[in-house]
Amino acid sequence: MRHFLSAIFFFLLGFNLSCAASQKPLIVGMELAYPPFEMADPKGNPSGISVDIAHALGRSLSREVEIRNLPFDGLIPSLKTGKIDLILSSMTATQEREVSIDFSIPYLKTGLCLLIGRSSSIQNSADLEKPGVRVAVKQGTTGHLYATNHLRSAKTLVLDRESACVLEVVQGKADAFLYDQMSVLKHWQQNPVTTRALLSPIQEESWAIGIRKGNDGLRNSVNEFLKDFSQRGGFRELSEKWLPDQKAAFEKLGVPFVF
């Protein structure tokens, strides 16, 4: 009897180890160019808020996590073709994107606002429609989509990198950079002499995790994780770890914080 029970024990142990080994890594796509959410540490390893969320999700699903660094405008094609399992890259859930991919429930609220050149005459979003106004946007972002759909008179400068958009404003080549609140605050603080910020949102947005259409099981698991992570104070801990100065600045300006 003892030998029989031992055999059962080792069979079950081997079965569980086999199942764990067969569980494929969760491949998460993000562009490591958006600190402190997605970036590389001094050794070149993925780091930031989204990386922490990805690993917490992996632990929840009992799966190893592989971070794949991709250009932002290549994330959706990579998801659709199965090269990655999820997009976790500060991506706004929009109707345009929902045509081709699914999204989780939102995990962060933000909005489009403006980094403005110090010498620019722009005082509010309505001024963007004045003839001759030049607005920089990063390709593939919701700022790019907003400019395409709403800005008829302004000249839109579509650039590949966030840093290039900021430089256009700093050098006076663009009147404004249309981007999210957190980034606009950061770039204003880094360039206080040459820029100013309008942090009141032109368009409110929510970030969510991108999931391939038809993968309802994974989407349900991700949604359950996000609910539980929020209830356990996970997002609060992330803001205290990564965003204490930004949170204080938002409170000082009377602007609702993202988490």
C-alpha positions in Angstrom: 0.0 0.0 0.0 2.9 2.3 0.9 4.5 1.7 -2.5 1.2 2.3 -4.2 0.7 5.7 -2.5 4.3 6.7 -3.2 3.7 5.9 -6.9 0.6 8.1 -6.9 2.5 10.9 -5.2 5.4 10.9 -7.7 2.9 10.6 -10.6 1.0 13.7 -9.5 4.3 15.6 -8.8 5.5 14.7 -12.3 2.2 15.7 -13.8 2.2 19.1 -12.1 5.8 19.8 -13.1 5.0 18.8 -16.6 2.0 21.2 -16.7 4.1 24.0 -15.3 6.9 23.4 -17.8 4.4 23.3 -20.7 2.9 26.7 -19.7 4.4 29.1 -22.3 5.8 32.5 -21.2 3.4 35.4 -21.4 4.9 37.6 -24.1 4.1 41.3 -23.4 4.8 43.9 -25.9 5.8 47.5 -25.0 7.9 50.3 -26.3 10.7 50.9 -23.7 10.8 54.7 -24.4 8.2 56.1 -22.1 9.7 56.6 -18.6 8.7 55.9 -15.9 6.1 53.6 -17.3 8.2 51.7 -19.9 11.9 52.1 -20.1 15.3 50.3 -19.8 17.4 50.4 -16.6 21.2 51.2 -16.7 21.9 47.6 -17.5 19.4 47.6 -20.4 16.7 45.5 -18.6 13.0 46.4 -18.9 11.9 48.6 -16.1 9.1 50.9 -15.0 5.4 50.8 -14.0 4.2 48.8 -16.9 7.0 46.2 -16.4 6.0 45.8 -12.7 2.3 45.4 -13.7 3.3 42.8 -16.3 5.3 40.7 -13.8 2.4 41.0 -11.2 0.1 39.7 -13.9 2.4 36.9 -14.7 2.5 35.8 -11.1 -1.3 35.9 -11.0 -1.4 33.6 -14.0 1.5 31.4 -12.8 3.4 32.2 -16.1 6.8 33.5 -16.7 6.8 36.9 -18.4 8.9 37.9 -21.5 9.0 41.6 -22.3 9.4 42.4 -26.0 10.5 45.9 -26.9 8.8 47.1 -30.0 8.1 50.4 -31.8 4.7 51.8 -30.6 3.1 51.7 -34.0 4.3 48.1 -34.4 2.5 46.8 -31.3 -0.9 46.2 -32.7 0.4 44.4 -35.9 2.6 42.2 -33.6 -0.4 41.3 -31.4 -2.7 40.5 -34.4 0.0 38.2 -35.9 0.6 36.4 -32.6 4.1 37.6 -32.0 3.0 38.9 -28.6 0.2 37.9 -26.3 -0.6 41.3 -24.8 0.1 45.0 -25.2 1.0 46.8 -22.0 2.5 50.1 -23.2 0.4 53.0 -21.9 -2.0 52.5 -24.7 -5.2 54.4 -24.9 -8.3 52.3 -25.6 -9.9 54.0 -28.6 -12.8 53.1 -31.0 -10.3 53.0 -33.9 -8.1 50.5 -32.1 -11.0 48.4 -30.9 -11.8 47.6 -34.6 -8.7 45.3 -34.7 -8.0 44.3 -31.1 -9.8 43.9 -27.8 -9.0 45.8 -24.5 -9.1 45.0 -20.9 -11.0 47.1 -18.4 -9.2 50.5 -18.0 -6.4 50.7 -15.4 -5.5 54.4 -15.6 -7.2 57.7 -16.6 -5.5 60.5 -18.3 -6.1 63.1 -21.0 -4.5 64.8 -24.0 -3.1 68.2 -23.2 -0.5 70.7 -24.5 3.1 71.4 -24.0 3.4 75.0 -25.5 6.4 77.1 -26.5 7.0 80.0 -24.1 6.8 82.5 -26.9 3.7 81.0 -28.5 0.4 82.9 -28.5 -1.6 79.8 -27.7 -3.7 80.1 -24.5 -6.2 77.3 -24.9 -7.1 74.4 -27.2 -9.3 76.6 -29.4 -6.2 78.5 -30.4 -4.9 75.4 -32.2 -7.4 76.1 -35.0 -5.7 79.4 -35.8 -4.1 79.5 -39.3 -0.3 79.0 -39.2 -0.3 77.1 -35.9 2.2 74.2 -35.9 1.4 71.2 -33.7 3.8 68.3 -33.1 2.5 64.8 -32.5 4.1 61.4 -32.1 3.2 59.0 -34.8 0.6 56.4 -33.9 -0.5 58.0 -30.7 -4.0 59.4 -29.8 -2.5 62.9 -30.2 -1.8 62.0 -33.8 -5.4 60.6 -34.1 -6.9 63.7 -32.5 -4.9 66.1 -34.8 -6.0 64.1 -37.9 -9.7 64.1 -36.9 -10.1 67.6 -35.3 -7.3 70.0 -36.4 -8.3 71.4 -39.8 -6.3 74.7 -39.9 -3.2 73.8 -37.9 -0.1 72.3 -39.6 0.5 68.9 -38.0 4.2 67.7 -37.6 4.2 63.9 -37.3 7.4 62.7 -35.7 8.6 59.2 -34.7 9.9 60.1 -31.2 8.5 61.9 -28.2 11.9 63.6 -27.7 11.8 65.0 -31.2 8.3 66.5 -30.6 9.5 68.2 -27.4 12.6 69.6 -29.2 10.4 71.2 -31.9 8.6 73.1 -29.1 11.7 74.0 -27.2 13.4 75.4 -30.4 10.2 77.3 -31.4 9.7 75.2 -34.5 6.3 74.0 -33.2 3.8 76.0 -31.2 2.6 73.0 -29.2 3.1 69.2 -28.6 -0.2 67.3 -28.2 0.4 64.5 -25.7 -0.7 63.0 -22.4 -0.8 64.9 -19.1 2.0 63.0 -17.3 4.5 63.5 -20.1 3.6 67.1 -20.6 4.1 67.8 -16.9 7.5 66.1 -17.1 8.7 68.0 -20.2 7.5 71.3 -18.8 9.4 70.7 -15.6 12.5 69.8 -17.6 12.2 72.9 -19.9 10.7 75.6 -17.7 12.4 78.5 -19.5 11.3 77.5 -23.0 7.9 75.9 -22.4 4.7 76.1 -20.5 1.9 73.5 -20.0 -1.8 73.5 -20.3 -2.7 70.4 -18.3 -6.5 70.6 -18.5 -7.4 67.7 -20.8 -8.6 68.5 -24.3 -9.8 64.9 -24.5 -10.1 62.4 -21.5 -8.7 59.0 -22.1 -8.2 55.6 -20.4 -5.3 53.2 -20.7 -6.0 49.5 -21.0 -4.2 46.3 -21.9 -4.5 45.2 -25.5 -5.5 41.6 -26.2 -5.9 39.7 -29.5 -9.5 39.3 -30.6 -11.1 36.0 -29.7 -8.8 35.4 -26.7 -11.6 35.8 -24.3 -10.1 33.5 -21.7 -7.0 35.6 -21.3 -9.0 38.8 -21.4 -11.2 37.6 -18.5 -8.1 36.6 -16.5 -6.5 40.0 -17.1 -9.7 41.8 -16.0 -9.9 39.8 -12.8 -6.2 40.5 -12.1 -6.7 44.3 -12.6 -9.7 44.3 -10.3 -7.8 42.4 -7.6 -4.6 44.4 -8.0 -6.5 47.7 -7.6 -8.4 46.4 -4.5 -5.2 45.3 -2.9 -3.7 48.8 -3.4 -1.3 47.7 -6.1 -1.7 50.9 -8.2 -1.3 53.1 -5.1 2.0 51.4 -4.3 3.2 51.9 -7.9 2.4 55.6 -7.8 4.3 55.9 -4.4 7.2 54.0 -5.9 7.5 55.7 -9.3 5.5 58.9 -9.3 5.6 60.7 -5.9 6.8 64.0 -7.3 4.2 63.9 -10.2 1.4 63.1 -7.8 2.3 66.0 -5.6 2.6 68.4 -8.6 -0.9 67.3 -9.9 -2.4 67.9 -6.4 -0.8 71.3 -6.2 -2.2 72.2 -9.6 -5.7 70.9 -8.8 -5.6 68.3 -11.6 -6.9 64.8 -10.8 -4.1 62.2 -10.6 -3.9 59.4 -13.1 -4.3 56.4 -10.7 
